[in-house]
Amino acid sequence: MHPLPGYWSCCSLLLLFSLGVQGSPGAPSAAPEQVHLSYPGEPGSMTVTWTTWVPTRSEVQFGLQPSGPLPLRAQGTFVPFVDGGILRRKLYIHRVTLRKLLPGVQYVYRCGSAQGWSRRFRFRALKNGAHWSPRLAVFGDLGADNPKAFPRLRRDTQQGMYDAVLHVGDFAYNMDQDNARVGDRFMRLIEPVAASLPYMTCPGNHEERYNFSNYKARFSMPGDNEGLWYSWDLGPAHIISFSTEVYFFLHYGRHLVQRQFRWLESDLQKANKNRAARPWIITMGHRPMYCSNADLDDCTRYESKVRKGLQGKLYGLEDLFYKYGVDLQLWAHEHSYERLWPIYNYQVFNGSGEMPYTNPRGPVHIITGSAERLTPFAVFPRPWSAVRVKEYGYTRLYILNGTHIHIQQVSDDQDGKIVDDVWVVRPLFGRRMYL
């Protein structure tokens, strides 16, 4: 019996659909992709992370000359990562840490193996010690489909404007989508920046699927907490990255709230003892304590979970950060830019009427989540809200020295115009602990 006339065309369509779901036919690639850097917290070092689709050796070749042979070699390891989606796609994540780098010197490198090499990239090793002036790009909430601010950020990076990037949560929208293909696309998108600068991260709510597995697998942050919380020193600053998400996704373990809180307190105690060397303490976490946006997010509530803790009293971060004199708190999540007056417990603690950010008596909050989409503000700003910008953009953070920090907001809508500009100034001694 002959098949029906439409039978083979139907089968052909099914086959094409199957191939479209599973990926193009052919041998999986051993060529590195999604190359990015991070600082492992060890002076004179840099970690290179990349992805392949088959298991291969993990090697970085590097040197000082832009062309010609790359005489230095470093070996590393890879781990398989199986995405939690229905196809159970498998990626191989490679990590190699370069050590004994000369501070402030530019290196050329490529990564991979004899089965395939990346193109050449350049990075400048971070300077050592506290006596230099780091320049950072800061933002959160950058996706793969509408990365409005990214082309300008890439140009900034190519012009050597930054020493590092702080990405304050929410990547790709979402890295797990389409069986983690969206994550692959996002990591390819950021490669021109992230392969040239240490790209330092914290988790956001959009990383939650499969217990933050894409976030944990794809990024290589310092410490041994899978990048959920860690700290590192950069010039005159001690920078602490933490997860606001432990307060919201409690099904992954309420114990994480307590573990992180105890780690934060211990880290803040050590940082305060080291104020003479690193005077500034800066935190980055995804969901803010305060905001004046017109939505129902946690920060619009009087007693937000991040600020006051579970049940309004357990492991709240505002009292902890105030007690240990955190100077600057960086947030995202709200798709806008907002700078607050120095604040604690809804009270404004300006240094003075004329110079509110000179020797402020409370921490300064910056919300910078306008890299990709925009969220409206409430009609009337709150008394503690100093500046609100509903335009695509990102933040520049310049840690000049132990007494001066410069914060600027770049508007991509206005072709790179600086739409907010403020200095935070603190004396070196006799300060820091607000209580």
N, C-alpha and C positions, 0 to 999 in steps of 0.2 A: 504494500500500500504506500503510495507516494505522499509525502507531507503536503500540507495545505500550502497554497502559493505564498501566503504571508509568513509562513513559519520561519524561513531562514532569515528574512529581514527582521523579524521580531527577535530571533536569537542574536543577530548581529547587534541590534540596539542594546540588548541586555549585556552582551559582552563589552560593548563600548562603555556602557554605564558602569559596569564592574571595574573596568580599567580606570575610569575617571575617579571612582571612589578610592581605589587602592593605590593610585599613582601610576605614572607612565610605565610601560613595560621596559625591560632592560636591566642591566646590572646596576645595583645600588652604587652610589658614588663614594669613593674614598677621598675625594677632594674636600679639604676643610671649608667650612662656611660658618657664618654667624660668629665671626672672630670678635672678641672683646677683652678688655683689660680690667683688672681690679687691683687694688693695693691690699696686700695681705697683712699689713700692720707692722711689717718688719722693715726697718730702714734699709735702703739700697736694694729693694726688691720690687717685683711686679709679677702678677699672675696673668697668664694668657689662657683663655678658655675658648674652645671652639667645638663644632659638631661635625661628625661624619655619619654616614649611613651604613658603614661596615666597620668592624673592629680593625684598627691599624695601630701602629706605634704612635707615640705622642712625643714630638720633638719640636723645639724652636731653634732656629738658626738666627743669630743676630750679630750685629757689629756696628761700627761707627760710620762706615762709608755708605753713601746713598746708592752706589752701584758697585759692581764687582762682587767678589766672594764675601760670604758672611762667616767669619772665622770662629765665632763662639757658638757653643752648643749647650742646650739644656734638655734633659729628658723629664718626662712626667708620666702620668697614668691616665687611663680612661675608665669610665663606668658606663654600663648600659643604662638607659632611662627608658622605661616603658610607660607611655602615656596611658591614663586611665580610661580613655575613650573606647568605643566599641571595637575599633580596629586594632587596639593594643599596639600602636606604632612604636617601633623601637629606634631610639637615637643613641649615638655613642658620644658622650660628653668628655672632652679631653681637657686636662689641666696641666700646665707646666709653669712652675715659678722660677723666674730669673732672679739671680742673687748677685751680690757684689757689684751692683750697678753704680756708676759714678754719678753723684748727685747733680741734678740740673743738666745732665748731658743728654743729647738726642741720640737715640738708637734706631736702627733700621732692623726689621725682623720679618721672618716668614715662619709659618707653622705648618705642620703636617708630617709626612713620612715619604718614603720612596714611592708609595702608591699614589701620592698626590700632594702638592704644596699649594698653600694660599699665595696670593700676590703679596708684594712687600708693603708693609705698613711702617709708620714712624711713631715713636712716642718719646717724650722727654721724661727721664727719671725724676721722681720727686726729690726736692732738696731735703737734706737732713736737718734735724734740730728745730728750734723754735724761732730763730732769727731770720725769717724771710716772710714774704707777703703772698700767701696763696690766693688765687683767683678761681672762683667756682661758678659754674652754671647750675642753677637750682630750679627744679620744676617737678610736678607730678602729673599723672593723668594724661599720658601720651599713648595714642592708639595707632594701629596699623592702617586704618582707613582714612583718617582725616588729620594727619599730623601737621597742623597748620604752621606751628612755630619751628618745625624741625629744619627746613631748608636754611633759615637764618642762623640757627644754632650750628648747623654744619659749616656754614661760611665762617662764623666766629671761630670755630675750632680750627679750621684750615689756616686762619690768620694768627693762630697761636695765642688766642685771648684767654684761655683757661688752663688750669693745672689739673682739674678734676671736675666730674659731674656728680651731682646729688640728684637721683631720681626718687622722689618721695612717694613711691607706691603707685599702683595701677599702670599696667603695661598691656598694650596690644588690644585689649577688649575683644576677646580674652585669650591668653596664651593657650588655654586648653581647647578653644573652639576648633571645630572641624578636625577633630582628632589631632590637636596640637599643631596643625598646619599654620594657623594664625600666629602662634608663637614663633614658628620658624620664619614666617614673613616679617614679623616685627624685629626679630634679632638680625635679620638681613638688613632691614631698614636702618637700624641704629649703628650698623657696623662702621660707616665713615666717621662717626664720632667716637663710638665705644672702642674701636681698635686703636685709637690714638690717645685716649685719655682714660685714666681709671674711672670706671663707671660704677659708682657706689649706690646701693639700693636699699629700700626697705619694702616690706610687703604691704599691699593694699587689699581692699575688699574684693577686687576683681581677680585676685590670685587664689581665691579660696578653694576652687575645685580640687578634689582628690587630695585634700589636706595640704594645699599649697605646693603640690609636687612639682609643677612646672617651674615655679619660682625657685624652689630649693635646688632643683637639678641644673637650671640654666645659669645661675649666677654663683660666683665664688667670692663670698665675703669673709672677712677675718673671723677668728674665733671658731667655736665648735657648736654653735647653735643653728646650723643650716641657714645662716643669713637672716634669721628672724630677729635677732638682736645681737649687737656687737658694738665695739667702739674702736677708735683709732685716733692717732695724733697727727695733726697737719699744721705745720708752722706753729704759731702761738695759740692754736685752738685744740681742744679735745672735743671730738665729734662723736655723739652717741646716736646710733640708729636703733629703733625698737619697733615692735609690732603693736599697733592699736587694735589689731584684729583679734587678739586673744580675748578681748572683752566682749566680742560679738559672736564668734563661732565657738561657743562653749562645748559643742559636741565633740570637738577635737581634744578636749581635756581642760577642765577648770584649773587643774594644777599648773597649766602654763601661765596663767595670770600671776599666781604666787611666785613661780620660778623666775619669771621676767622681773617682777617687782623687786624681789630680793637681789637679783643680779644688778638691776639699776641702782639700788641704794648702795650696794658695795662699790660699784663703779664710780658713782658720784662722790662717795667718801674718798676714794683714792684720788680722783680728779681734783678735789678741793685741797688735798694735801700737796698737790703738785702745781698749785696756782702760780707759784713764783716762776715756774718754767713755762706753763701753758695757762695764761690768765683767762682765756675765754672757754666757756663750756657751752656747746651748741648741741641741741637735740634735733632729730628728724623722725617724725612719725606721720602716718598717713591721715588719720581723721583728726581734725582740730578739736580743741576744747571749746573754742568760741568761734562764731561766725555770724554774719548778718545777712545770710542768703535767704531767699524766699522759697524754702523747701522744708521738709520735715526731717532733715538729717539730725544726727545726734548732737551736733554742735549748736543747733537752734534751741535745744532744750535747756532750761535753766540749770539743771544738774545733769550734765552730760556724763556718759559712762567713763569717757576718757578722763574727764576732769575730776569726778567724784568717786569713780570706781563702781564695782558691783554693788547693787542694792543701795547705791548712794553713799557707801561708807567703807567699802573694802578695796584697798589697793588703788585708790585714786592717785592720779599723777600730779595734779596741780600743787597740792601741799608738798609732795616730795620734791618737785622741781624748784619750788619756792624756797624750801628749807635749805637746799644745797646751792642756791644762787645761780641756777641756770640763766645764762645771759640772753640767749636767742633760741626761740623755738620755731622750727620750720615745719609747715604742714602743707597738705594738698587736699584732695578729695572734693572740695568745692571747686567748681570749674570757673574760677575767677581769681583775682588777686586782691588781697585785703591785708593792710597793715594796721595793727592795733596800737593804741597807746600802751605804754608799760602798764601791766595789769596784774592784779591778784584778787581773786574772789569778787570779781565784778567791780572792783575799785580801781580807779586810775591812779597810778603812782609815778607821775612824771617827775623828772629831775627838777624842773622848774617850769613856770609858765612860758618863759622865753626860749628855753632849751630843754624840751621834754625828754630827749634821748641822751642828754649829757648827765652821767651819773644817775640813771633811772633807778627807782626804788622797787622795781619789779621787772620781771622778764618781758622781753619784746617778742611778740608773735607775728609771724609772716605766713600767710596762706597763699600758696603759689601753685594753682592747679589749672592754669588757663592755656596749656600747651595744645589742647586738641578740641575741646568743646566748651561752651559757655553756660553758666548757671546765673539766672537773674538774682538781684539783690532785693531784700525787703525795701519798701518805698522809703522809709526813714532810717537812716543809719543809727546805730546804737551810740551812746555817749562814749564808749570805749573804742569805737572804730575811727581810725584816723584818716585812712585813704582806702577807697574802693575803686577798682578798675575792672570793667567788664569788656576786656579786649584780649584777643589772642596774644600770648607772649610768654616770657620766662624771666627769671630773676638772676641778676648778677650779684655775687657776694664776694667782696674784696676784703680780706682780713689783713689790713695794712700792718698792724703791729699789735703789741699787747694792750693798747689803750683805744685803738680806733678800728671800727668796722664800717665799711661802706656798702649800702644796699641800694640797688637800682632795679627798677622794673622796666623791661624792654617791651614795647608794643609792636607786635608784628603788623597789626592793623594800620599803624602809622609809620610803616617802613623803618622800623628800628628806633623810633623816638623813645627817649627816656621819659616815662610818664610818672615815675615816682623816684625820689632821690633823697636818701637820708643817711646821716652818720650816727652810729651809736658810739658813745665815748664814755669810757670809765677810767678812773685813776687806777694805777697799778696796785696800790696797797691800801689797806684799810677799807676793803669793800667786799663784795661778792656774797656774803651770807646775809640774806635779807632779814632773817628772823633774829 
